[in-house]
Every structure is written in C-alpha cells, then in structure tokens.
Amino acid sequence: MIRFEVTVKAAGGLHARPAALLVNIAAKSQSQVTVTRSLDEKQADGKSILGILTLGAGRGEQLIITVEGPDEEQVAHALQELFEQPEES
C-alpha cells in the first residue's frame, strides 16, 4: 500500500477536468485507489468520477491518496505527477 498527500492546484479546485484525469489514471490500473479529503476525511473511490466530484475539494486543499494493488507503484507515480503539474489559471 502506498499513501501520499497532494495539494489541489487547479484554479477551480478538483472540478470536472482534473477529476477526469485522476479517474482515467485510476481506471486503467488494477489497484484500488482511494482519495480522502484531509479537511473532513470524506473518502471517494478514485475510479468514480461522481465520487471524486462530490468531495468538493477546492484549490489549496490537501488530499490523501491511497493506492493498493499489483501496479500500485506505477499508479502512485502517475497520480503524483498529475498533482505536481503547474497551477492552472
């Protein structure tokens, strides 16, 4: 199991586009991906676009991502890279 924290950098928070990118990475994997909003510990399945959107994570919020499964290292790396991309304006 790999667990790491990221910061939402997108200007509109974790809205449709960044959420879709996250779900796309998670859905292609064999691992279970869980996204937890640090503020209130609300959790969502990383493979569910609706679940990710209902987190309502705004810009600057911290998320904890947990990846567990046979390809967890690759998936965790891809998700970390996604959140390290420069801020959107």
PDB file with one MODEL, atoms N, CA, C and O in Angstrom:
MODEL        1
ATOM      1  N   MET A   1       0.850  -1.182   0.000  1.00  0.00           N
ATOM      2  CA  MET A   1       0.000   0.000   0.000  1.00  0.00           C
ATOM      3  C   MET A   1       0.893   1.242   0.000  1.00  0.00           C
ATOM      4  O   MET A   1       1.871   1.329   0.744  1.00  0.00           O
ATOM      5  N   ILE A   2       0.528   2.199  -0.856  1.00  0.00           N
ATOM      6  CA  ILE A   2       1.234   3.472  -0.929  1.00  0.00           C
ATOM      7  C   ILE A   2       0.240   4.564  -0.569  1.00  0.00           C
ATOM      8  O   ILE A   2      -0.880   4.597  -1.079  1.00  0.00           O
ATOM      9  N   ARG A   3       0.667   5.456   0.317  1.00  0.00           N
ATOM     10  CA  ARG A   3      -0.202   6.541   0.776  1.00  0.00           C
ATOM     11  C   ARG A   3       0.602   7.832   0.698  1.00  0.00           C
ATOM     12  O   ARG A   3       1.728   7.895   1.192  1.00  0.00           O
ATOM     13  N   PHE A   4       0.029   8.860   0.081  1.00  0.00           N
ATOM     14  CA  PHE A   4       0.736  10.135  -0.028  1.00  0.00           C
ATOM     15  C   PHE A   4      -0.264  11.282  -0.039  1.00  0.00           C
ATOM     16  O   PHE A   4      -1.456  11.087  -0.278  1.00  0.00           O
ATOM     17  N   GLU A   5       0.243  12.477   0.223  1.00  0.00           N
ATOM     18  CA  GLU A   5      -0.600  13.662   0.289  1.00  0.00           C
ATOM     19  C   GLU A   5      -0.275  14.585  -0.880  1.00  0.00           C
ATOM     20  O   GLU A   5       0.887  14.745  -1.255  1.00  0.00           O
ATOM     21  N   VAL A   6      -1.311  15.187  -1.447  1.00  0.00           N
ATOM     22  CA  VAL A   6      -1.155  16.133  -2.544  1.00  0.00           C
ATOM     23  C   VAL A   6      -1.985  17.374  -2.244  1.00  0.00           C
ATOM     24  O   VAL A   6      -2.880  17.355  -1.399  1.00  0.00           O
ATOM     25  N   THR A   7      -1.667  18.456  -2.958  1.00  0.00           N
ATOM     26  CA  THR A   7      -2.420  19.697  -2.839  1.00  0.00           C
ATOM     27  C   THR A   7      -3.117  19.966  -4.162  1.00  0.00           C
ATOM     28  O   THR A   7      -2.511  19.845  -5.227  1.00  0.00           O
ATOM     29  N   VAL A   8      -4.384  20.330  -4.094  1.00  0.00           N
ATOM     30  CA  VAL A   8      -5.146  20.675  -5.295  1.00  0.00           C
ATOM     31  C   VAL A   8      -4.667  22.046  -5.764  1.00  0.00           C
ATOM     32  O   VAL A   8      -4.782  23.030  -5.033  1.00  0.00           O
ATOM     33  N   LYS A   9      -4.130  22.110  -6.985  1.00  0.00           N
ATOM     34  CA  LYS A   9      -3.602  23.359  -7.523  1.00  0.00           C
ATOM     35  C   LYS A   9      -4.519  24.012  -8.549  1.00  0.00           C
ATOM     36  O   LYS A   9      -4.381  25.204  -8.825  1.00  0.00           O
ATOM     37  N   ALA A  10      -5.439  23.265  -9.112  1.00  0.00           N
ATOM     38  CA  ALA A  10      -6.322  23.808 -10.153  1.00  0.00           C
ATOM     39  C   ALA A  10      -7.130  24.979  -9.614  1.00  0.00           C
ATOM     40  O   ALA A  10      -7.647  24.935  -8.498  1.00  0.00           O
ATOM     41  N   ALA A  11      -7.230  26.026 -10.424  1.00  0.00           N
ATOM     42  CA  ALA A  11      -7.923  27.246 -10.010  1.00  0.00           C
ATOM     43  C   ALA A  11      -9.353  26.984  -9.546  1.00  0.00           C
ATOM     44  O   ALA A  11      -9.821  27.614  -8.598  1.00  0.00           O
ATOM     45  N   GLY A  12     -10.043  26.067 -10.203  1.00  0.00           N
ATOM     46  CA  GLY A  12     -11.425  25.765  -9.840  1.00  0.00           C
ATOM     47  C   GLY A  12     -11.563  24.595  -8.889  1.00  0.00           C
ATOM     48  O   GLY A  12     -12.659  24.072  -8.688  1.00  0.00           O
ATOM     49  N   GLY A  13     -10.446  24.184  -8.301  1.00  0.00           N
ATOM     50  CA  GLY A  13     -10.470  23.025  -7.406  1.00  0.00           C
ATOM     51  C   GLY A  13     -10.477  21.738  -8.213  1.00  0.00           C
ATOM     52  O   GLY A  13     -10.080  21.717  -9.378  1.00  0.00           O
ATOM     53  N   LEU A  14     -10.924  20.687  -7.592  1.00  0.00           N
ATOM     54  CA  LEU A  14     -10.958  19.375  -8.250  1.00  0.00           C
ATOM     55  C   LEU A  14     -12.263  19.270  -9.047  1.00  0.00           C
ATOM     56  O   LEU A  14     -13.142  18.472  -8.726  1.00  0.00           O
ATOM     57  N   HIS A  15     -12.363  20.089 -10.084  1.00  0.00           N
ATOM     58  CA  HIS A  15     -13.561  20.130 -10.927  1.00  0.00           C
ATOM     59  C   HIS A  15     -13.478  19.051 -12.008  1.00  0.00           C
ATOM     60  O   HIS A  15     -12.618  18.173 -11.943  1.00  0.00           O
ATOM     61  N   ALA A  16     -14.357  19.113 -12.986  1.00  0.00           N
ATOM     62  CA  ALA A  16     -14.524  18.023 -13.955  1.00  0.00           C
ATOM     63  C   ALA A  16     -13.242  17.603 -14.677  1.00  0.00           C
ATOM     64  O   ALA A  16     -12.957  16.409 -14.761  1.00  0.00           O
ATOM     65  N   ARG A  17     -12.467  18.551 -15.197  1.00  0.00           N
ATOM     66  CA  ARG A  17     -11.288  18.173 -15.977  1.00  0.00           C
ATOM     67  C   ARG A  17     -10.230  17.474 -15.127  1.00  0.00           C
ATOM     68  O   ARG A  17      -9.830  16.361 -15.466  1.00  0.00           O
ATOM     69  N   PRO A  18      -9.758  18.086 -14.028  1.00  0.00           N
ATOM     70  CA  PRO A  18      -8.749  17.374 -13.232  1.00  0.00           C
ATOM     71  C   PRO A  18      -9.284  16.083 -12.604  1.00  0.00           C
ATOM     72  O   PRO A  18      -8.537  15.120 -12.436  1.00  0.00           O
ATOM     73  N   ALA A  19     -10.555  16.063 -12.264  1.00  0.00           N
ATOM     74  CA  ALA A  19     -11.144  14.841 -11.712  1.00  0.00           C
ATOM     75  C   ALA A  19     -11.141  13.741 -12.762  1.00  0.00           C
ATOM     76  O   ALA A  19     -10.861  12.584 -12.447  1.00  0.00           O
ATOM     77  N   ALA A  20     -11.451  14.093 -14.014  1.00  0.00           N
ATOM     78  CA  ALA A  20     -11.461  13.108 -15.099  1.00  0.00           C
ATOM     79  C   ALA A  20     -10.055  12.565 -15.346  1.00  0.00           C
ATOM     80  O   ALA A  20      -9.894  11.375 -15.618  1.00  0.00           O
ATOM     81  N   LEU A  21      -9.046  13.415 -15.256  1.00  0.00           N
ATOM     82  CA  LEU A  21      -7.665  12.960 -15.436  1.00  0.00           C
ATOM     83  C   LEU A  21      -7.286  11.959 -14.344  1.00  0.00           C
ATOM     84  O   LEU A  21      -6.663  10.934 -14.621  1.00  0.00           O
ATOM     85  N   LEU A  22      -7.665  12.265 -13.106  1.00  0.00           N
ATOM     86  CA  LEU A  22      -7.387  11.368 -11.971  1.00  0.00           C
ATOM     87  C   LEU A  22      -8.085  10.025 -12.184  1.00  0.00           C
ATOM     88  O   LEU A  22      -7.464   8.970 -12.054  1.00  0.00           O
ATOM     89  N   VAL A  23      -9.365  10.070 -12.507  1.00  0.00           N
ATOM     90  CA  VAL A  23     -10.151   8.844 -12.693  1.00  0.00           C
ATOM     91  C   VAL A  23      -9.601   8.022 -13.855  1.00  0.00           C
ATOM     92  O   VAL A  23      -9.570   6.794 -13.785  1.00  0.00           O
ATOM     93  N   ASN A  24      -9.170   8.689 -14.914  1.00  0.00           N
ATOM     94  CA  ASN A  24      -8.620   7.987 -16.068  1.00  0.00           C
ATOM     95  C   ASN A  24      -7.383   7.168 -15.671  1.00  0.00           C
ATOM     96  O   ASN A  24      -7.238   6.019 -16.087  1.00  0.00           O
ATOM     97  N   ILE A  25      -6.509   7.753 -14.881  1.00  0.00           N
ATOM     98  CA  ILE A  25      -5.318   7.035 -14.409  1.00  0.00           C
ATOM     99  C   ILE A  25      -5.728   5.861 -13.530  1.00  0.00           C
ATOM    100  O   ILE A  25      -5.240   4.745 -13.707  1.00  0.00           O
ATOM    101  N   ALA A  26      -6.626   6.114 -12.580  1.00  0.00           N
ATOM    102  CA  ALA A  26      -7.057   5.069 -11.647  1.00  0.00           C
ATOM    103  C   ALA A  26      -7.784   3.934 -12.359  1.00  0.00           C
ATOM    104  O   ALA A  26      -7.577   2.764 -12.039  1.00  0.00           O
ATOM    105  N   ALA A  27      -8.637   4.279 -13.323  1.00  0.00           N
ATOM    106  CA  ALA A  27      -9.455   3.272 -14.005  1.00  0.00           C
ATOM    107  C   ALA A  27      -8.631   2.307 -14.858  1.00  0.00           C
ATOM    108  O   ALA A  27      -9.035   1.165 -15.075  1.00  0.00           O
ATOM    109  N   LYS A  28      -7.492   2.763 -15.333  1.00  0.00           N
ATOM    110  CA  LYS A  28      -6.630   1.912 -16.160  1.00  0.00           C
ATOM    111  C   LYS A  28      -5.789   0.949 -15.321  1.00  0.00           C
ATOM    112  O   LYS A  28      -5.121   0.071 -15.866  1.00  0.00           O
ATOM    113  N   SER A  29      -5.822   1.112 -14.019  1.00  0.00           N
ATOM    114  CA  SER A  29      -4.983   0.290 -13.145  1.00  0.00           C
ATOM    115  C   SER A  29      -5.741  -0.911 -12.590  1.00  0.00           C
ATOM    116  O   SER A  29      -6.966  -0.997 -12.674  1.00  0.00           O
ATOM    117  N   GLN A  30      -4.985  -1.816 -12.030  1.00  0.00           N
ATOM    118  CA  GLN A  30      -5.561  -2.972 -11.346  1.00  0.00           C
ATOM    119  C   GLN A  30      -5.628  -2.726  -9.839  1.00  0.00           C
ATOM    120  O   GLN A  30      -6.118  -3.570  -9.088  1.00  0.00           O
ATOM    121  N   SER A  31      -5.139  -1.581  -9.409  1.00  0.00           N
ATOM    122  CA  SER A  31      -5.088  -1.252  -7.982  1.00  0.00           C
ATOM    123  C   SER A  31      -6.335  -0.507  -7.532  1.00  0.00           C
ATOM    124  O   SER A  31      -7.029   0.121  -8.332  1.00  0.00           O
ATOM    125  N   GLN A  32      -6.601  -0.590  -6.248  1.00  0.00           N
ATOM    126  CA  GLN A  32      -7.675   0.181  -5.626  1.00  0.00           C
ATOM    127  C   GLN A  32      -7.107   1.559  -5.291  1.00  0.00           C
ATOM    128  O   GLN A  32      -6.054   1.663  -4.663  1.00  0.00           O
ATOM    129  N   VAL A  33      -7.804   2.612  -5.710  1.00  0.00           N
ATOM    130  CA  VAL A  33      -7.372   3.977  -5.440  1.00  0.00           C
ATOM    131  C   VAL A  33      -8.448   4.651  -4.594  1.00  0.00           C
ATOM    132  O   VAL A  33      -9.622   4.675  -4.965  1.00  0.00           O
ATOM    133  N   THR A  34      -8.035   5.194  -3.462  1.00  0.00           N
ATOM    134  CA  THR A  34      -8.959   5.907  -2.583  1.00  0.00           C
ATOM    135  C   THR A  34      -8.442   7.320  -2.379  1.00  0.00           C
ATOM    136  O   THR A  34      -7.261   7.525  -2.099  1.00  0.00           O
ATOM    137  N   VAL A  35      -9.335   8.296  -2.523  1.00  0.00           N
ATOM    138  CA  VAL A  35      -8.975   9.698  -2.338  1.00  0.00           C
ATOM    139  C   VAL A  35      -9.726  10.202  -1.114  1.00  0.00           C
ATOM    140  O   VAL A  35     -10.948  10.078  -1.027  1.00  0.00           O
ATOM    141  N   THR A  36      -8.983  10.770  -0.174  1.00  0.00           N
ATOM    142  CA  THR A  36      -9.569  11.276   1.067  1.00  0.00           C
ATOM    143  C   THR A  36      -9.297  12.769   1.187  1.00  0.00           C
ATOM    144  O   THR A  36      -8.155  13.206   1.049  1.00  0.00           O
ATOM    145  N   ARG A  37     -10.325  13.543   1.439  1.00  0.00           N
ATOM    146  CA  ARG A  37     -10.157  14.981   1.668  1.00  0.00           C
ATOM    147  C   ARG A  37      -9.702  15.168   3.110  1.00  0.00           C
ATOM    148  O   ARG A  37     -10.403  14.775   4.042  1.00  0.00           O
ATOM    149  N   SER A  38      -8.535  15.764   3.292  1.00  0.00           N
ATOM    150  CA  SER A  38      -7.946  15.908   4.629  1.00  0.00           C
ATOM    151  C   SER A  38      -8.828  16.698   5.578  1.00  0.00           C
ATOM    152  O   SER A  38      -8.882  16.400   6.771  1.00  0.00           O
ATOM    153  N   LEU A  39      -9.519  17.704   5.059  1.00  0.00           N
ATOM    154  CA  LEU A  39     -10.326  18.598   5.880  1.00  0.00           C
ATOM    155  C   LEU A  39     -11.347  17.858   6.741  1.00  0.00           C
ATOM    156  O   LEU A  39     -11.462  18.128   7.936  1.00  0.00           O
ATOM    157  N   ASP A  40     -12.087  16.930   6.141  1.00  0.00           N
ATOM    158  CA  ASP A  40     -13.155  16.250   6.873  1.00  0.00           C
ATOM    159  C   ASP A  40     -13.100  14.725   6.741  1.00  0.00           C
ATOM    160  O   ASP A  40     -14.015  14.024   7.174  1.00  0.00           O
ATOM    161  N   GLU A  41     -12.023  14.224   6.143  1.00  0.00           N
ATOM    162  CA  GLU A  41     -11.797  12.795   5.960  1.00  0.00           C
ATOM    163  C   GLU A  41     -12.872  12.115   5.108  1.00  0.00           C
ATOM    164  O   GLU A  41     -13.085  10.907   5.216  1.00  0.00           O
ATOM    165  N   LYS A  42     -13.543  12.891   4.267  1.00  0.00           N
ATOM    166  CA  LYS A  42     -14.511  12.331   3.324  1.00  0.00           C
ATOM    167  C   LYS A  42     -13.735  11.546   2.266  1.00  0.00           C
ATOM    168  O   LYS A  42     -12.736  12.036   1.739  1.00  0.00           O
ATOM    169  N   GLN A  43     -14.191  10.328   1.953  1.00  0.00           N
ATOM    170  CA  GLN A  43     -13.482   9.454   1.021  1.00  0.00           C
ATOM    171  C   GLN A  43     -14.271   9.215  -0.251  1.00  0.00           C
ATOM    172  O   GLN A  43     -15.500   9.281  -0.275  1.00  0.00           O
ATOM    173  N   ALA A  44     -13.508   8.929  -1.329  1.00  0.00           N
ATOM    174  CA  ALA A  44     -14.133   8.583  -2.603  1.00  0.00           C
ATOM    175  C   ALA A  44     -13.279   7.544  -3.303  1.00  0.00           C
ATOM    176  O   ALA A  44     -12.060   7.498  -3.134  1.00  0.00           O
ATOM    177  N   ASP A  45     -13.934   6.722  -4.083  1.00  0.00           N
ATOM    178  CA  ASP A  45     -13.251   5.753  -4.936  1.00  0.00           C
ATOM    179  C   ASP A  45     -12.601   6.526  -6.075  1.00  0.00           C
ATOM    180  O   ASP A  45     -13.272   7.284  -6.774  1.00  0.00           O
ATOM    181  N   GLY A  46     -11.297   6.338  -6.264  1.00  0.00           N
ATOM    182  CA  GLY A  46     -10.570   7.046  -7.303  1.00  0.00           C
ATOM    183  C   GLY A  46     -10.992   6.689  -8.712  1.00  0.00           C
ATOM    184  O   GLY A  46     -10.596   7.365  -9.662  1.00  0.00           O
ATOM    185  N   LYS A  47     -11.784   5.645  -8.871  1.00  0.00           N
ATOM    186  CA  LYS A  47     -12.255   5.227 -10.192  1.00  0.00           C
ATOM    187  C   LYS A  47     -13.658   5.745 -10.487  1.00  0.00           C
ATOM    188  O   LYS A  47     -14.234   5.424 -11.527  1.00  0.00           O
ATOM    189  N   SER A  48     -14.208   6.543  -9.581  1.00  0.00           N
ATOM    190  CA  SER A  48     -15.565   7.066  -9.729  1.00  0.00           C
ATOM    191  C   SER A  48     -15.534   8.580  -9.914  1.00  0.00           C
ATOM    192  O   SER A  48     -15.211   9.311  -8.978  1.00  0.00           O
ATOM    193  N   ILE A  49     -15.869   9.054 -11.112  1.00  0.00           N
ATOM    194  CA  ILE A  49     -15.875  10.497 -11.369  1.00  0.00           C
ATOM    195  C   ILE A  49     -16.861  11.209 -10.448  1.00  0.00           C
ATOM    196  O   ILE A  49     -16.564  12.288  -9.936  1.00  0.00           O
ATOM    197  N   LEU A  50     -18.025  10.614 -10.237  1.00  0.00           N
ATOM    198  CA  LEU A  50     -19.021  11.228  -9.359  1.00  0.00           C
ATOM    199  C   LEU A  50     -18.498  11.301  -7.927  1.00  0.00           C
ATOM    200  O   LEU A  50     -18.679  12.308  -7.243  1.00  0.00           O
ATOM    201  N   GLY A  51     -17.848  10.225  -7.480  1.00  0.00           N
ATOM    202  CA  GLY A  51     -17.282  10.220  -6.133  1.00  0.00           C
ATOM    203  C   GLY A  51     -16.240  11.301  -5.944  1.00  0.00           C
ATOM    204  O   GLY A  51     -16.231  11.987  -4.922  1.00  0.00           O
ATOM    205  N   ILE A  52     -15.360  11.458  -6.921  1.00  0.00           N
ATOM    206  CA  ILE A  52     -14.310  12.483  -6.835  1.00  0.00           C
ATOM    207  C   ILE A  52     -14.926  13.872  -6.824  1.00  0.00           C
ATOM    208  O   ILE A  52     -14.522  14.723  -6.032  1.00  0.00           O
ATOM    209  N   LEU A  53     -15.896  14.108  -7.693  1.00  0.00           N
ATOM    210  CA  LEU A  53     -16.531  15.427  -7.741  1.00  0.00           C
ATOM    211  C   LEU A  53     -17.269  15.760  -6.447  1.00  0.00           C
ATOM    212  O   LEU A  53     -17.289  16.917  -6.027  1.00  0.00           O
ATOM    213  N   THR A  54     -17.880  14.750  -5.808  1.00  0.00           N
ATOM    214  CA  THR A  54     -18.631  15.024  -4.577  1.00  0.00           C
ATOM    215  C   THR A  54     -17.718  15.329  -3.385  1.00  0.00           C
ATOM    216  O   THR A  54     -18.194  15.773  -2.341  1.00  0.00           O
ATOM    217  N   LEU A  55     -16.420  15.094  -3.535  1.00  0.00           N
ATOM    218  CA  LEU A  55     -15.503  15.504  -2.467  1.00  0.00           C
ATOM    219  C   LEU A  55     -15.519  17.021  -2.317  1.00  0.00           C
ATOM    220  O   LEU A  55     -15.328  17.543  -1.219  1.00  0.00           O
ATOM    221  N   GLY A  56     -15.746  17.723  -3.415  1.00  0.00           N
ATOM    222  CA  GLY A  56     -15.797  19.183  -3.374  1.00  0.00           C
ATOM    223  C   GLY A  56     -14.492  19.814  -2.951  1.00  0.00           C
ATOM    224  O   GLY A  56     -14.495  20.833  -2.261  1.00  0.00           O
ATOM    225  N   ALA A  57     -13.378  19.233  -3.350  1.00  0.00           N
ATOM    226  CA  ALA A  57     -12.066  19.743  -2.946  1.00  0.00           C
ATOM    227  C   ALA A  57     -11.730  21.015  -3.708  1.00  0.00           C
ATOM    228  O   ALA A  57     -11.695  21.021  -4.939  1.00  0.00           O
ATOM    229  N   GLY A  58     -11.486  22.076  -2.981  1.00  0.00           N
ATOM    230  CA  GLY A  58     -11.149  23.359  -3.581  1.00  0.00           C
ATOM    231  C   GLY A  58      -9.650  23.550  -3.721  1.00  0.00           C
ATOM    232  O   GLY A  58      -8.850  22.765  -3.213  1.00  0.00           O
ATOM    233  N   ARG A  59      -9.294  24.607  -4.418  1.00  0.00           N
ATOM    234  CA  ARG A  59      -7.886  24.944  -4.616  1.00  0.00           C
ATOM    235  C   ARG A  59      -7.191  25.126  -3.269  1.00  0.00           C
ATOM    236  O   ARG A  59      -7.705  25.799  -2.376  1.00  0.00           O
ATOM    237  N   GLY A  60      -6.036  24.526  -3.143  1.00  0.00           N
ATOM    238  CA  GLY A  60      -5.259  24.628  -1.913  1.00  0.00           C
ATOM    239  C   GLY A  60      -5.556  23.554  -0.888  1.00  0.00           C
ATOM    240  O   GLY A  60      -4.842  23.436   0.107  1.00  0.00           O
ATOM    241  N   GLU A  61      -6.600  22.768  -1.113  1.00  0.00           N
ATOM    242  CA  GLU A  61      -6.942  21.704  -0.154  1.00  0.00           C
ATOM    243  C   GLU A  61      -5.997  20.514  -0.286  1.00  0.00           C
ATOM    244  O   GLU A  61      -5.457  20.239  -1.357  1.00  0.00           O
ATOM    245  N   GLN A  62      -5.817  19.828   0.816  1.00  0.00           N
ATOM    246  CA  GLN A  62      -4.964  18.648   0.869  1.00  0.00           C
ATOM    247  C   GLN A  62      -5.817  17.395   0.678  1.00  0.00           C
ATOM    248  O   GLN A  62      -6.898  17.256   1.252  1.00  0.00           O
ATOM    249  N   LEU A  63      -5.293  16.489  -0.148  1.00  0.00           N
ATOM    250  CA  LEU A  63      -5.929  15.194  -0.358  1.00  0.00           C
ATOM    251  C   LEU A  63      -4.933  14.105  -0.001  1.00  0.00           C
ATOM    252  O   LEU A  63      -3.734  14.248  -0.240  1.00  0.00           O
ATOM    253  N   ILE A  64      -5.426  13.030   0.565  1.00  0.00           N
ATOM    254  CA  ILE A  64      -4.599  11.856   0.834  1.00  0.00           C
ATOM    255  C   ILE A  64      -5.023  10.791  -0.167  1.00  0.00           C
ATOM    256  O   ILE A  64      -6.195  10.423  -0.244  1.00  0.00           O
ATOM    257  N   ILE A  65      -4.066  10.311  -0.920  1.00  0.00           N
ATOM    258  CA  ILE A  65      -4.355   9.279  -1.923  1.00  0.00           C
ATOM    259  C   ILE A  65      -3.718   7.979  -1.470  1.00  0.00           C
ATOM    260  O   ILE A  65      -2.534   7.933  -1.138  1.00  0.00           O
ATOM    261  N   THR A  66      -4.520   6.924  -1.459  1.00  0.00           N
ATOM    262  CA  THR A  66      -4.052   5.593  -1.086  1.00  0.00           C
ATOM    263  C   THR A  66      -4.204   4.678  -2.292  1.00  0.00           C
ATOM    264  O   THR A  66      -5.276   4.602  -2.892  1.00  0.00           O
ATOM    265  N   VAL A  67      -3.127   3.986  -2.642  1.00  0.00           N
ATOM    266  CA  VAL A  67      -3.135   3.075  -3.780  1.00  0.00           C
ATOM    267  C   VAL A  67      -2.679   1.713  -3.286  1.00  0.00           C
ATOM    268  O   VAL A  67      -1.623   1.590  -2.665  1.00  0.00           O
ATOM    269  N   GLU A  68      -3.480   0.686  -3.566  1.00  0.00           N
ATOM    270  CA  GLU A  68      -3.139  -0.656  -3.123  1.00  0.00           C
ATOM    271  C   GLU A  68      -3.474  -1.665  -4.217  1.00  0.00           C
ATOM    272  O   GLU A  68      -4.615  -1.763  -4.666  1.00  0.00           O
ATOM    273  N   GLY A  69      -2.456  -2.410  -4.632  1.00  0.00           N
ATOM    274  CA  GLY A  69      -2.667  -3.419  -5.657  1.00  0.00           C
ATOM    275  C   GLY A  69      -1.389  -3.750  -6.393  1.00  0.00           C
ATOM    276  O   GLY A  69      -0.316  -3.259  -6.043  1.00  0.00           O
ATOM    277  N   PRO A  70      -1.504  -4.589  -7.419  1.00  0.00           N
ATOM    278  CA  PRO A  70      -0.320  -5.094  -8.105  1.00  0.00           C
ATOM    279  C   PRO A  70       0.488  -4.040  -8.858  1.00  0.00           C
ATOM    280  O   PRO A  70       1.692  -4.216  -9.045  1.00  0.00           O
ATOM    281  N   ASP A  71      -0.143  -2.950  -9.294  1.00  0.00           N
ATOM    282  CA  ASP A  71       0.594  -1.915 -10.012  1.00  0.00           C
ATOM    283  C   ASP A  71       0.616  -0.588  -9.240  1.00  0.00           C
ATOM    284  O   ASP A  71       0.658   0.491  -9.831  1.00  0.00           O
ATOM    285  N   GLU A  72       0.586  -0.697  -7.921  1.00  0.00           N
ATOM    286  CA  GLU A  72       0.465   0.489  -7.073  1.00  0.00           C
ATOM    287  C   GLU A  72       1.597   1.500  -7.267  1.00  0.00           C
ATOM    288  O   GLU A  72       1.351   2.704  -7.208  1.00  0.00           O
ATOM    289  N   GLU A  73       2.818   1.046  -7.494  1.00  0.00           N
ATOM    290  CA  GLU A  73       3.936   1.978  -7.651  1.00  0.00           C
ATOM    291  C   GLU A  73       3.764   2.844  -8.897  1.00  0.00           C
ATOM    292  O   GLU A  73       3.971   4.057  -8.844  1.00  0.00           O
ATOM    293  N   GLN A  74       3.389   2.232 -10.009  1.00  0.00           N
ATOM    294  CA  GLN A  74       3.202   2.978 -11.245  1.00  0.00           C
ATOM    295  C   GLN A  74       2.030   3.953 -11.134  1.00  0.00           C
ATOM    296  O   GLN A  74       2.116   5.093 -11.588  1.00  0.00           O
ATOM    297  N   VAL A  75       0.945   3.498 -10.532  1.00  0.00           N
ATOM    298  CA  VAL A  75      -0.250   4.335 -10.393  1.00  0.00           C
ATOM    299  C   VAL A  75       0.034   5.508  -9.452  1.00  0.00           C
ATOM    300  O   VAL A  75      -0.337   6.643  -9.749  1.00  0.00           O
ATOM    301  N   ALA A  76       0.681   5.243  -8.335  1.00  0.00           N
ATOM    302  CA  ALA A  76       1.014   6.307  -7.388  1.00  0.00           C
ATOM    303  C   ALA A  76       1.907   7.349  -8.054  1.00  0.00           C
ATOM    304  O   ALA A  76       1.708   8.550  -7.874  1.00  0.00           O
ATOM    305  N   HIS A  77       2.882   6.892  -8.815  1.00  0.00           N
ATOM    306  CA  HIS A  77       3.785   7.811  -9.506  1.00  0.00           C
ATOM    307  C   HIS A  77       3.019   8.684 -10.502  1.00  0.00           C
ATOM    308  O   HIS A  77       3.241   9.893 -10.562  1.00  0.00           O
ATOM    309  N   ALA A  78       2.123   8.081 -11.279  1.00  0.00           N
ATOM    310  CA  ALA A  78       1.331   8.829 -12.265  1.00  0.00           C
ATOM    311  C   ALA A  78       0.433   9.862 -11.584  1.00  0.00           C
ATOM    312  O   ALA A  78       0.291  10.981 -12.078  1.00  0.00           O
ATOM    313  N   LEU A  79      -0.170   9.497 -10.464  1.00  0.00           N
ATOM    314  CA  LEU A  79      -1.041  10.425  -9.748  1.00  0.00           C
ATOM    315  C   LEU A  79      -0.244  11.558  -9.117  1.00  0.00           C
ATOM    316  O   LEU A  79      -0.697  12.702  -9.116  1.00  0.00           O
ATOM    317  N   GLN A  80       0.929  11.259  -8.583  1.00  0.00           N
ATOM    318  CA  GLN A  80       1.775  12.313  -8.021  1.00  0.00           C
ATOM    319  C   GLN A  80       2.176  13.301  -9.110  1.00  0.00           C
ATOM    320  O   GLN A  80       2.156  14.512  -8.889  1.00  0.00           O
ATOM    321  N   GLU A  81       2.536  12.794 -10.272  1.00  0.00           N
ATOM    322  CA  GLU A  81       2.893  13.672 -11.391  1.00  0.00           C
ATOM    323  C   GLU A  81       1.716  14.556 -11.801  1.00  0.00           C
ATOM    324  O   GLU A  81       1.901  15.731 -12.118  1.00  0.00           O
ATOM    325  N   LEU A  82       0.517  13.996 -11.795  1.00  0.00           N
ATOM    326  CA  LEU A  82      -0.676  14.760 -12.146  1.00  0.00           C
ATOM    327  C   LEU A  82      -0.829  15.975 -11.228  1.00  0.00           C
ATOM    328  O   LEU A  82      -1.103  17.080 -11.697  1.00  0.00           O
ATOM    329  N   PHE A  83      -0.652  15.771  -9.937  1.00  0.00           N
ATOM    330  CA  PHE A  83      -0.838  16.859  -8.978  1.00  0.00           C
ATOM    331  C   PHE A  83       0.363  17.795  -8.886  1.00  0.00           C
ATOM    332  O   PHE A  83       0.251  18.874  -8.304  1.00  0.00           O
ATOM    333  N   GLU A  84       1.502  17.411  -9.443  1.00  0.00           N
ATOM    334  CA  GLU A  84       2.689  18.269  -9.445  1.00  0.00           C
ATOM    335  C   GLU A  84       2.733  19.201 -10.649  1.00  0.00           C
ATOM    336  O   GLU A  84       3.604  20.068 -10.727  1.00  0.00           O
ATOM    337  N   GLN A  85       1.807  19.036 -11.587  1.00  0.00           N
ATOM    338  CA  GLN A  85       1.772  19.896 -12.757  1.00  0.00           C
ATOM    339  C   GLN A  85       1.532  21.328 -12.312  1.00  0.00           C
ATOM    340  O   GLN A  85       0.888  21.563 -11.289  1.00  0.00           O
ATOM    341  N   PRO A  86       2.054  22.301 -13.086  1.00  0.00           N
ATOM    342  CA  PRO A  86       1.872  23.720 -12.720  1.00  0.00           C
ATOM    343  C   PRO A  86       0.401  24.081 -12.564  1.00  0.00           C
ATOM    344  O   PRO A  86      -0.481  23.467 -13.165  1.00  0.00           O
ATOM    345  N   GLU A  87       0.168  25.089 -11.743  1.00  0.00           N
ATOM    346  CA  GLU A  87      -1.201  25.540 -11.490  1.00  0.00           C
ATOM    347  C   GLU A  87      -1.873  26.003 -12.756  1.00  0.00           C
ATOM    348  O   GLU A  87      -1.241  26.591 -13.634  1.00  0.00           O
ATOM    349  N   GLU A  88      -3.171  25.734 -12.847  1.00  0.00           N
ATOM    350  CA  GLU A  88      -3.977  26.264 -13.947  1.00  0.00           C
ATOM    351  C   GLU A  88      -4.432  27.655 -13.561  1.00  0.00           C
ATOM    352  O   GLU A  88      -4.622  27.951 -12.381  1.00  0.00           O
ATOM    353  N   SER A  89      -4.601  28.488 -14.533  1.00  0.00           N
ATOM    354  CA  SER A  89      -5.102  29.834 -14.208  1.00  0.00           C
ATOM    355  C   SER A  89      -6.587  29.956 -14.459  1.00  0.00           C
ATOM    356  O   SER A  89      -7.166  31.020 -14.238  1.00  0.00           O
TER     357      SER A  89
ENDMDL
END
